[in-house]
Amino acid sequence: MNPTRTDAYLRRLGAERPASPTTAALRDLHLRHLRTVPFENLSVHLGEPVVLAEEALLDKVVGARRGGFCYELNGAFALLLAALGYEVQLLAGRVHGGEGRLGIPYDHLALRVGTVDGGDLIADVGFGAHSHGPLAFGERGDQSDPGGTFRVVEAGGGDLDVLRDGSPQYRLETRPRTLPDFRAGAWWHSTSPESHFTRSLVCSRITADGGRITLSGRTSTTTDASGRKEVRELGTDEEVLAAYRDGFGIGLDAVPAVRDFGRRGQFG
C-alpha cells in the first residue's frame, strides 16, 4: 500500500494522517470507517467477483467508493492500518447462530491491532450492527460502547467469544491468518444458497448522530441513536437508486435484485 493509496483512503474517510499509531487515532479511524464505508453485499447479487487481494480491495473500497462484507472491509482496513504503522493480525471467526451453533470455518474476519500506547484491540468494521469502536483484546469485563455493552470472554482452546448485550456474536481464533485463508469462506458466502448473503440484499452504515441507515431491497430503515426506527417502502426504481446514491454514495445503473442461487441444501 503506497503513500498515494494511503492518502486516498484517508480522504475517503475524511481523516488526517495520524502522527503515530495510537489508540485514539484507531478509535477515530474505526468510527469514520463505519460512518463512511457501508456494509453491503451488492457484489453477490450484481454478479461481481469478491476478490481477496490487496489491489482488488483497494480498487473497490477506495477507487470505486464501494463497501463490502467482512472480508473486504476488514481486509482493506487492515491494509490502511498497517500502512499507518499499526501492528495488524487477521483473525478468523465463526458467527454464533443460536442454540450453540457456529458458522462455517473462516465465517468472519476481524482484526487484532497493536497500538503504541494502549495494547492490543479488536477492530471490526465489517460486522454490520456492532461496536462503534474497537474493543480491548485483553479486557474480560464489560466494555461500554454506543453500539451496546460488549464483553470478550474465554471460549476454550484459546478461542474468544465476543458478546453484545450478553448475546454471543462470534467466536474468534487467536492464531494469526493471512488474507488468502479466507477465500473459501468468501466463496461460500457469495455462492451458497445456505448463506444469508445470497438470500437478501443489504446496505448499511452508521450515521453521524450514532444511529444507522439500512437499505434492504426496497425497504429503507433509519434508526436514531435512541433506537427509534422509521421504515419506508420505496416504490420506484428512481427512489431506490437515489437511496443508494444519497445515503451511501453508491451510484448504480439499475436496481439490484436478489439472484437465484438454486435450491437450499445444495451445498451440503
Phi and psi in degrees as a GROMACS rama.xvg file:
@    title "Ramachandran Plot"
@    xaxis  label "Phi"
@    yaxis  label "Psi"
@TYPE xy
-84.2488  166.304  ASN-2
-58.4103  -33.5184  PRO-3
-64.6297  -44.4738  THR-4
-64.54  -41.2638  ARG-5
-60.3028  -46.3816  THR-6
-63.823  -38.1602  ASP-7
-65.0739  -39.8003  ALA-8
-63.0287  -46.3415  TYR-9
-62.1377  -38.2228  LEU-10
-62.6071  -38.4931  ARG-11
-59.958  -38.0306  ARG-12
-82.5399  -10.1431  LEU-13
70.1415  32.6731  GLY-14
-116.496  150.311  ALA-15
-86.0986  154.371  GLU-16
-67.4244  122.257  ARG-17
-67.3598  147.185  PRO-18
-66.9327  -31.7949  ALA-19
-153.877  161.851  SER-20
-79.6824  74.2371  PRO-21
-93.4009  167.528  THR-22
-64.8432  -42.3319  THR-23
-62.6108  -40.9475  ALA-24
-66.3441  -39.4974  ALA-25
-62.1341  -43.8175  LEU-26
-61.3583  -39.7536  ARG-27
-65.4471  -46.5972  ASP-28
-63.7221  -39.8387  LEU-29
-59.4089  -49.7432  HIS-30
-67.7326  -40.6114  LEU-31
-61.0343  -39.237  ARG-32
-61.9459  -45.8707  HIS-33
-64.8941  -30.9573  LEU-34
-80.3554  -25.6001  ARG-35
-106.523  -40.4114  THR-36
-105.134  109.882  VAL-37
-72.9846  149.325  PRO-38
-79.6611  114.874  PHE-39
-152.069  153.071  GLU-40
-120.542  29.6717  ASN-41
-61.8205  -35.2196  LEU-42
-57.5975  -36.6453  SER-43
-58.1431  -38.697  VAL-44
-98.7527  -11.2114  HIS-45
-92.832  -0.697983  LEU-46
75.3156  20.7966  GLY-47
-89.9587  135.531  GLU-48
-68.8798  143.844  PRO-49
-96.1888  106.348  VAL-50
-109.185  116.986  VAL-51
-93.5248  77.0554  LEU-52
-143.423  149.551  ALA-53
-53.5318  -52.4136  GLU-54
-63.3084  -40.913  GLU-55
-64.3597  -41.6193  ALA-56
-63.2376  -45.6135  LEU-57
-69.4348  -36.3009  LEU-58
-60.4546  -38.5982  ASP-59
-77.0663  -52.7475  LYS-60
-75.5596  -40.7933  VAL-61
-94.7268  -52.1236  VAL-62
-68.3366  -52.0914  GLY-63
-87.851  -6.48807  ALA-64
55.0345  42.5797  ARG-65
-100.7  -179.071  ARG-66
-111.839  -141.308  GLY-67
166.946  -171.088  GLY-68
-106.226  -168.717  PHE-69
-53.9329  -44.102  CYS-70
-60.8419  -39.5318  TYR-71
-78.067  -46.8373  GLU-72
-67.7838  -50.9842  LEU-73
-72.7076  -29.847  ASN-74
-63.6355  -45.3835  GLY-75
-67.8729  -43.0469  ALA-76
-60.9964  -36.935  PHE-77
-60.2893  -40.6062  ALA-78
-63.2834  -43.2955  LEU-79
-63.0837  -48.0557  LEU-80
-62.6572  -42.1076  LEU-81
-62.0188  -39.6228  ALA-82
-65.9251  -24.4622  ALA-83
-91.3669  2.36152  LEU-84
100.9  2.45849  GLY-85
-76.5727  151.994  TYR-86
-90.0644  119.665  GLU-87
-124.884  132.164  VAL-88
-122.823  139.036  GLN-89
-87.0541  130.823  LEU-90
-117.179  138.415  LEU-91
-88.7749  138.187  ALA-92
-129.732  162.419  GLY-93
-129.037  125.06  ARG-94
-76.4536  135.482  VAL-95
-72.8308  129.897  HIS-96
-107.67  8.796  GLY-97
90.8053  154.27  GLY-98
55.2586  33.9624  GLU-99
77.7034  2.99394  GLY-100
-81.2139  141.944  ARG-101
-120.154  151.216  LEU-102
-71.6785  -174.566  GLY-103
-66.2741  158.601  ILE-104
-57.3677  144.703  PRO-105
59.3613  34.7216  TYR-106
-68.3494  -29.553  ASP-107
-146.092  151.112  HIS-108
-121.889  124.698  LEU-109
-128.503  174.18  ALA-110
-122.522  139.942  LEU-111
-104.749  120.668  ARG-112
-121.677  125.456  VAL-113
-95.2025  131.781  GLY-114
-111.646  168.56  THR-115
-81.6924  -11.9924  VAL-116
-132.356  -9.29138  ASP-117
-133.624  16.7741  GLY-118
74.6236  -159.207  GLY-119
-93.2626  144.985  ASP-120
-131.798  156.726  LEU-121
-96.117  114.309  ILE-122
-103.951  137.024  ALA-123
-152.103  101.751  ASP-124
-106.153  19.528  VAL-125
-133.819  33.0424  GLY-126
-121.035  15.5659  PHE-127
71.0389  -133.596  GLY-128
-70.2618  108.058  ALA-129
-154.451  -157.569  HIS-130
-70.403  144.389  SER-131
-78.5868  -26.7526  HIS-132
-122.029  167.152  GLY-133
-66.8322  155.983  PRO-134
-106.059  145.159  LEU-135
-67.7991  122.162  ALA-136
-63.004  -40.6338  PHE-137
-93.2846  -4.37253  GLY-138
-79.2572  132.044  GLU-139
-112.046  3.23097  ARG-140
-97.1046  -175.232  GLY-141
-65.1949  140.732  ASP-142
-122.954  112.63  GLN-143
-80.1911  138.72  SER-144
-151.623  152.343  ASP-145
-56.763  -23.8936  PRO-146
-84.1096  -4.35315  GLY-147
141.616  -171.867  GLY-148
-102.922  120.893  THR-149
-110.618  153.138  PHE-150
-146.004  138.344  ARG-151
-109.467  119.61  VAL-152
-126.59  153.778  VAL-153
-68.2348  136.281  GLU-154
-117.531  5.47996  ALA-155
90.2991  147.575  GLY-156
66.6928  19.4213  GLY-157
85.3006  -4.07135  GLY-158
-82.1966  162.626  ASP-159
-127.07  139.823  LEU-160
-101.844  135.131  ASP-161
-103.122  119.723  VAL-162
-109.711  144.138  LEU-163
-122.799  119.401  ARG-164
51.9229  39.1058  ASP-165
84.9536  -6.14869  GLY-166
-103.2  125.964  SER-167
-62.7286  131.158  PRO-168
-98.9247  -53.0135  GLN-169
-157.265  160.489  TYR-170
-108.243  126.914  ARG-171
-105.746  133.5  LEU-172
-77.4097  154.687  GLU-173
-104.964  -1.23531  THR-174
-77.1732  129.21  ARG-175
-64.3387  142.938  PRO-176
-122.431  172.742  ARG-177
-115.236  161.2  THR-178
-57.418  -42.4918  LEU-179
-60.1414  -23.2481  PRO-180
-59.6533  -25.2521  ASP-181
-93.2071  1.47516  PHE-182
-64.4975  -38.1774  ARG-183
-65.5646  -40.6795  ALA-184
-63.9656  -41.5673  GLY-185
-65.0368  -39.5588  ALA-186
-63.3303  -45.0204  TRP-187
-61.2457  -46.9519  TRP-188
-68.292  -21.434  HIS-189
-90.2272  -13.2945  SER-190
-131.987  -22.9635  THR-191
-78.6076  134.43  SER-192
-62.9252  -16.4541  PRO-193
-81.54  -15.7747  GLU-194
-78.5107  136.909  SER-195
-67.4872  -19.4731  HIS-196
-71.5826  -26.2278  PHE-197
-86.3602  -9.33089  THR-198
-98.7131  -11.1788  ARG-199
-156.837  164.12  SER-200
-102.318  141.34  LEU-201
-147.424  141.723  VAL-202
-147.415  120.929  CYS-203
-150.8  146.439  SER-204
-154.97  160.706  ARG-205
-76.2222  143.285  ILE-206
-95.3952  167.788  THR-207
-61.1806  -28.2394  ALA-208
-88.679  6.14681  ASP-209
92.6524  1.69329  GLY-210
-87.926  -155.323  GLY-211
-149.991  143.473  ARG-212
-118.776  132.069  ILE-213
-135.591  134.19  THR-214
-117.998  116.99  LEU-215
-122.009  101.351  SER-216
66.4141  -116.681  GLY-217
-106.195  10.0043  ARG-218
-102.148  120.294  THR-219
-104.784  125.897  SER-220
-123.551  122.867  THR-221
-113.4  124.626  THR-222
-117.544  127.432  THR-223
-86.1057  177.831  ASP-224
-63.7622  -22.0223  ALA-225
-85.6166  -6.96287  SER-226
97.9196  -2.13545  GLY-227
-72.608  132.741  ARG-228
-111.561  145.831  LYS-229
-124.984  120.345  GLU-230
-112.983  130.477  VAL-231
-130.243  138.394  ARG-232
-94.6857  123.982  GLU-233
-89.6912  123.002  LEU-234
-84.5225  -41.1158  GLY-235
-106.145  159.348  THR-236
-60.4184  -37.1538  ASP-237
-62.1795  -38.286  GLU-238
-65.627  -40.9026  GLU-239
-66.2554  -45.9708  VAL-240
-63.4608  -37.3548  LEU-241
-66.2646  -35.7586  ALA-242
-65.6859  -41.2446  ALA-243
-64.2248  -42.4584  TYR-244
-71.1446  -49.4712  ARG-245
-81.2805  -33.036  ASP-246
-86.6155  -26.6417  GLY-247
-132.991  -2.80401  PHE-248
70.8335  22.6949  GLY-249
-107.182  117.984  ILE-250
-96.3972  122.316  GLY-251
-122.309  149.423  LEU-252
-83.4025  -27.7174  ASP-253
-145.893  156.022  ALA-254
-70.1285  124.943  VAL-255
-69.9939  149.694  PRO-256
-131.385  151.993  ALA-257
-64.2268  126.135  VAL-258
-80.149  156.798  ARG-259
-89.5799  110.67  ASP-260
-99.4303  15.7273  PHE-261
92.9612  -175.252  GLY-262
-68.9951  133.116  ARG-263
-62.2061  142.195  ARG-264
98.2692  -9.42399  GLY-265
-59.4564  -28.9637  GLN-266
-96.41  12.6839  PHE-267
